[in-house]
Amino acid sequence: GLLMDLHVRGSWLALCAVGCAFAVFLVTTGIAVTGVCRTYMQANAAVTAGALVMAGFAGALVPYVLLPPWAQSISRVVPSYWAMQGYKRAIFGNETVLVPILLLLGFSLVAAVVAVSRFRLDDPKIGPT
């Protein structure tokens, strides 16, 4: 494998497309969080908590099949779940990555709407409160 002995049975192009869609989601969400939070400490706390929750529901911290049924049902509305699904589909090559990519871009659009409505360059994010 080219990358850390990763053997992609599917498409490298599909893998990169999923990665790009997830990156767009992360960037737009980061700008939205920056716009919503009043200080960098609030943004830091929101991002830390959000990342852990999203990783947990996506099956990145424990295997998805070990999550309780209630968590599995919630995970389908978490963007990182769809990123993981897209990565698995691209690596194993058994399904299309179109649905995960479109959903990630849809989540990105929601974050972009929040970012555009709340983010202001002249709004300082200093101070601990």
KEGUBA-539605 format. One record per residue: residue number from 1; z, x, y of N, C-alpha, C in turn. Coordinates in steps of 0.001 Angstrom, whole numbers, plus 500000, padded with zeros to 6 digits. Layout:
REM residues N
<NUM, <Z, X, Y>, <Z, X, Y>, <Z, X, Y>>;
...
//
This chain:
REM residues 129
<1, <500000, 500816, 498803>, <500000, 500000, 500000>, <500000, 500853, 501252>>;
<2, <499436, 500316, 502265>, <499306, 501003, 503538>, <500618, 501043, 504306>>;
<3, <501400, 499988, 504185>, <502595, 499849, 504993>, <503813, 499723, 504101>>;
<4, <504613, 500774, 504041>, <505857, 500761, 503267>, <505627, 500277, 501830>>;
<5, <504537, 500699, 501260>, <504155, 500352, 499890>, <503987, 498841, 499696>>;
<6, <503562, 498147, 500755>, <503302, 496715, 500690>, <501921, 496492, 500090>>;
<7, <501889, 495759, 499014>, <500623, 495449, 498350>, <500228, 494024, 498698>>;
<8, <499250, 493899, 499571>, <498787, 492594, 500021>, <497675, 492137, 499092>>;
<9, <497954, 491078, 498335>, <496934, 490517, 497447>, <496034, 489550, 498195>>;
<10, <496526, 489080, 499335>, <495742, 488177, 500164>, <494936, 488969, 501176>>;
<11, <495023, 488564, 502414>, <494215, 489145, 503473>, <495077, 489844, 504517>>;
<12, <494708, 491091, 504824>, <495390, 491798, 505905>, <495134, 491098, 507234>>;
<13, <493940, 490548, 507393>, <493616, 489828, 508620>, <494524, 488609, 508785>>;
<14, <494736, 487877, 507696>, <495636, 486717, 507744>, <497060, 487158, 508061>>;
<15, <497492, 488270, 507483>, <498827, 488791, 507737>, <498993, 489149, 509215>>;
<16, <497993, 489785, 509785>, <498040, 490138, 511207>, <497995, 488893, 512090>>;
<17, <497234, 487884, 511683>, <497153, 486644, 512460>, <498505, 485935, 512500>>;
<18, <499202, 485908, 511368>, <500539, 485305, 511333>, <501482, 486104, 512218>>;
<19, <501422, 487412, 512120>, <502264, 488267, 512952>, <502007, 488056, 514436>>;
<20, <500751, 487911, 514818>, <500418, 487675, 516223>, <500920, 486309, 516684>>;
<21, <500758, 485283, 515852>, <501231, 483942, 516215>, <502754, 483937, 516367>>;
<22, <503448, 484625, 515479>, <504911, 484696, 515575>, <505325, 485490, 516812>>;
<23, <504589, 486551, 517111>, <504893, 487345, 518308>, <504712, 486508, 519576>>;
<24, <503664, 485688, 519623>, <503450, 484805, 520772>, <504630, 483848, 520909>>;
<25, <505077, 483293, 519780>, <506237, 482409, 519820>, <507471, 483138, 520350>>;
<26, <507733, 484339, 519862>, <508922, 485083, 520287>, <508884, 485416, 521776>>;
<27, <507722, 485806, 522272>, <507606, 486150, 523692>, <507784, 484913, 524566>>;
<28, <507105, 483822, 524225>, <507234, 482609, 525043>, <508660, 482062, 524986>>;
<29, <509287, 482161, 523833>, <510668, 481708, 523713>, <511597, 482595, 524531>>;
<30, <511354, 483889, 524518>, <512162, 484802, 525323>, <512064, 484501, 526811>>;
<31, <510863, 484197, 527280>, <510696, 483853, 528690>, <511373, 482522, 528993>>;
<32, <511265, 481565, 528063>, <511919, 480270, 528257>, <513440, 480424, 528310>>;
<33, <513994, 481215, 527417>, <515444, 481443, 527413>, <515870, 482113, 528706>>;
<34, <515091, 483059, 529173>, <515392, 483729, 530435>, <515381, 482736, 531591>>;
<35, <514447, 481811, 531555>, <514367, 480816, 532613>, <515510, 479817, 532586>>;
<36, <515972, 479467, 531399>, <517027, 478463, 531257>, <518406, 479052, 531547>>;
<37, <518654, 480252, 531094>, <519983, 480866, 531246>, <520175, 481387, 532669>>;
<38, <521405, 481312, 533124>, <521716, 481733, 534490>, <522027, 483225, 534582>>;
<39, <522501, 483831, 533490>, <522832, 485260, 533507>, <522261, 485926, 532259>>;
<40, <522195, 487240, 532319>, <521716, 487974, 531149>, <522676, 487860, 529978>>;
<41, <523961, 487692, 530253>, <524933, 487530, 529162>, <524716, 486209, 528420>>;
<42, <524422, 485149, 529154>, <524105, 483876, 528516>, <522840, 484009, 527673>>;
<43, <521840, 484675, 528231>, <520587, 484869, 527490>, <520827, 485694, 526228>>;
<44, <521637, 486735, 526349>, <521957, 487584, 525202>, <522650, 486781, 524106>>;
<45, <523615, 485962, 524478>, <524331, 485139, 523498>, <523404, 484121, 522851>>;
<46, <522558, 483488, 523653>, <521631, 482484, 523121>, <520637, 483106, 522147>>;
<47, <520129, 484269, 522495>, <519152, 484932, 521629>, <519803, 485403, 520332>>;
<48, <520999, 485967, 520420>, <521686, 486433, 519215>, <521983, 485277, 518264>>;
<49, <522562, 484214, 518799>, <522883, 483051, 517962>, <521606, 482411, 517415>>;
<50, <520611, 482264, 518280>, <519356, 481651, 517850>, <518648, 482450, 516765>>;
<51, <518645, 483761, 516896>, <517988, 484612, 515903>, <518680, 484506, 514544>>;
<52, <519994, 484508, 514543>, <520722, 484393, 513274>, <520497, 483038, 512610>>;
<53, <520534, 481981, 513403>, <520311, 480646, 512849>, <518889, 480516, 512315>>;
<54, <517924, 480974, 513107>, <516532, 480871, 512653>, <516271, 481717, 511418>>;
<55, <516838, 482906, 511366>, <516655, 483758, 510191>, <517286, 483123, 508955>>;
<56, <518447, 482521, 509131>, <519110, 481869, 508009>, <518311, 480704, 507460>>;
<57, <517834, 479839, 508337>, <517062, 478685, 507884>, <515692, 479071, 507338>>;
<58, <515180, 480225, 507739>, <513868, 480664, 507261>, <513930, 481274, 505867>>;
<59, <515122, 481612, 505425>, <515243, 482274, 504139>, <515152, 483782, 504260>>;
<60, <515369, 484306, 505464>, <515309, 485750, 505669>, <516629, 486434, 505342>>;
<61, <517741, 485702, 505395>, <519048, 486289, 505094>, <519423, 486120, 503626>>;
<62, <519084, 484984, 503070>, <519256, 484711, 501636>, <517975, 484051, 501160>>;
<63, <517668, 484156, 499879>, <516454, 483496, 499400>, <516463, 481999, 499716>>;
<64, <515322, 481497, 500139>, <515202, 480095, 500549>, <515672, 479144, 499457>>;
<65, <515388, 479448, 498198>, <515765, 478544, 497104>, <517277, 478447, 496929>>;
<66, <518035, 479401, 497476>, <519489, 479353, 497381>, <520137, 478563, 498518>>;
<67, <519348, 478182, 499508>, <519895, 477374, 500601>, <520238, 475982, 500084>>;
<68, <521302, 475364, 500605>, <521629, 474000, 500180>, <520512, 473042, 500607>>;
<69, <520393, 471908, 499930>, <519311, 470964, 500240>, <519259, 470535, 501705>>;
<70, <520416, 470343, 502345>, <520402, 469940, 503753>, <519792, 471031, 504628>>;
<71, <520052, 472295, 504291>, <519496, 473405, 505066>, <517994, 473533, 504825>>;
<72, <517570, 473297, 503586>, <516142, 473342, 503291>, <515384, 472261, 504053>>;
<73, <515995, 471091, 504201>, <515306, 470024, 504929>, <515229, 470328, 506427>>;
<74, <516255, 470956, 506980>, <516240, 471324, 508402>, <515261, 472466, 508661>>;
<75, <515111, 473352, 507699>, <514322, 474560, 507919>, <512874, 474279, 508307>>;
<76, <512346, 473153, 507935>, <510938, 472853, 508238>, <510678, 472632, 509731>>;
<77, <511730, 472493, 510529>, <511549, 472377, 511975>, <511945, 473658, 512700>>;
<78, <512124, 474727, 511947>, <512497, 476024, 512518>, <511264, 476938, 512476>>;
<79, <510846, 477475, 513612>, <509633, 478299, 513657>, <509635, 479485, 512697>>;
<80, <510770, 480130, 512516>, <510797, 481300, 511640>, <510527, 480927, 510181>>;
<81, <510835, 479696, 509801>, <510474, 479224, 508448>, <508957, 479297, 508278>>;
<82, <508238, 478843, 509295>, <506774, 478840, 509194>, <506205, 480250, 509275>>;
<83, <506887, 481137, 509992>, <506453, 482534, 509994>, <506600, 483123, 508594>>;
<84, <507743, 482867, 507960>, <507961, 483370, 506596>, <506943, 482775, 505621>>;
<85, <506658, 481480, 505767>, <505661, 480842, 504910>, <504288, 481486, 505117>>;
<86, <503949, 481736, 506379>, <502669, 482377, 506670>, <502579, 483779, 506096>>;
<87, <503663, 484544, 506241>, <503675, 485890, 505672>, <503517, 485845, 504150>>;
<88, <504261, 484961, 503506>, <504161, 484860, 502040>, <502752, 484457, 501616>>;
<89, <502181, 483489, 502311>, <500828, 483034, 501971>, <499807, 484150, 502169>>;
<90, <499952, 484907, 503249>, <499011, 486000, 503507>, <499176, 487123, 502495>>;
<91, <500406, 487452, 502145>, <500643, 488557, 501212>, <500214, 488194, 499795>>;
<92, <500565, 487002, 499344>, <500224, 486609, 497975>, <498819, 486040, 497857>>;
<93, <498259, 485561, 498948>, <496878, 485097, 498952>, <496628, 483812, 498199>>;
<94, <497671, 482996, 497986>, <497483, 481791, 497184>, <497246, 480537, 498014>>;
<95, <497468, 480593, 499321>, <497265, 479436, 500197>, <496763, 479912, 501550>>;
<96, <496229, 478973, 502310>, <495763, 479307, 503654>, <496942, 479483, 504604>>;
<97, <496733, 480299, 505619>, <497776, 480526, 506628>, <497545, 479681, 507870>>;
<98, <496549, 478820, 507837>, <496185, 478041, 509015>, <497326, 477134, 509492>>;
<99, <497964, 476421, 508587>, <499052, 475509, 508980>, <500220, 476269, 509614>>;
<100, <500727, 477338, 508995>, <501810, 478073, 509659>, <501411, 478623, 511031>>;
<101, <500189, 479119, 511159>, <499744, 479661, 512448>, <499679, 478559, 513497>>;
<102, <499105, 477421, 513145>, <499011, 476313, 514101>, <500389, 475802, 514510>>;
<103, <501303, 475726, 513560>, <502659, 475285, 513894>, <503371, 476290, 514792>>;
<104, <503205, 477576, 514512>, <503813, 478598, 515373>, <503242, 478526, 516788>>;
<105, <501947, 478294, 516894>, <501340, 478166, 518221>, <501799, 476887, 518912>>;
<106, <502054, 475836, 518138>, <502608, 474609, 518710>, <504011, 474824, 519250>>;
<107, <504859, 475515, 518481>, <506193, 475868, 518973>, <506082, 476737, 520225>>;
<108, <505099, 477629, 520243>, <504880, 478491, 521408>, <504509, 477674, 522630>>;
<109, <503709, 476642, 522436>, <503311, 475785, 523552>, <504524, 475081, 524153>>;
<110, <505406, 474579, 523300>, <506636, 473939, 523788>, <507465, 474943, 524588>>;
<111, <507620, 476153, 524046>, <508390, 477188, 524756>, <507708, 477555, 526066>>;
<112, <506386, 477593, 526074>, <505661, 477938, 527298>, <505853, 476873, 528372>>;
<113, <505878, 475606, 527978>, <506123, 474530, 528943>, <507508, 474697, 529575>>;
<114, <508504, 474993, 528741>, <509854, 475224, 529260>, <509858, 476453, 530171>>;
<115, <509180, 477513, 529748>, <509152, 478749, 530537>, <508507, 478512, 531901>>;
<116, <507386, 477807, 531918>, <506684, 477573, 533180>, <507527, 476700, 534114>>;
<117, <508244, 475754, 533546>, <509022, 474850, 534392>, <510341, 475459, 534877>>;
<118, <510863, 476462, 534176>, <512198, 476985, 534517>, <512222, 478426, 535003>>;
<119, <511255, 479241, 534625>, <511307, 480664, 534953>, <510893, 480896, 536407>>;
<120, <511707, 481655, 537133>, <511412, 482035, 538513>, <511667, 483532, 538657>>;
<121, <510662, 484246, 539159>, <510811, 485694, 539329>, <511896, 486050, 540335>>;
<122, <512118, 485189, 541320>, <513105, 485498, 542344>, <514522, 485036, 541963>>;
<123, <514710, 484565, 540751>, <516021, 484107, 540288>, <516734, 485274, 539608>>;
<124, <517777, 485837, 540254>, <518444, 486999, 539647>, <519244, 486611, 538405>>;
<125, <519291, 487502, 537461>, <520044, 487277, 536217>, <521127, 488341, 536085>>;
<126, <521944, 488454, 537100>, <522985, 489475, 537077>, <524352, 488813, 537012>>;
<127, <525311, 489563, 536573>, <526680, 489070, 536505>, <527037, 488609, 535115>>;
<128, <528318, 488641, 534799>, <528777, 488326, 533440>, <528888, 486829, 533150>>;
<129, <528828, 485940, 534134>, <529018, 484529, 533854>, <527740, 483750, 533844>>;
//
